[in-house]
Amino acid sequence: MSLDQLNASAPLGDVFFDYDRTELSAAARTTLEGDAAWLRKWPTTSIRITGHADERGTAEYNLSLGERRAAVTRDFLAALGVPAARITITSVGKEQPFCIGETEACWSQNRRGHFLVTGK
């Protein structure tokens, strides 16, 4: 399976954050526990976590927020036994929204840590 095919199958679940927050919710922790199990099963796999924010706030603030969200996600996976060396992080802030719209339902989908498998 190619990396594109693997990523299309979405083996890792995204984690979502509350407005202007970087703390992992109980649901996010549960998702990450499943992600960690998958990553331990495939120990040569490397990933990138991209931190995202909704459209509210300045570009600079949202880049910083996205970075902190990606970092807390990486750190939680590392605490679950996934070597941090296998994980890179980046932030796109509000620049790559998943959902376009000005409602909380849409914004909540954009506040996330998104996973991409970068190596097998």
Buried (B, 14 or more C-beta within 10 A) or exposed (E): EEEEEBBEEEBBBBBBBEEEEBEBEEEBEEBBEEBBEBBBEBEEBBBBBBBBBBBBBEEEBBBBBBBBBBBBBBBBBBEBEBEEEBBBBBBBBBEEBEEEEEEEEBBBBBBBBBBBBBEE
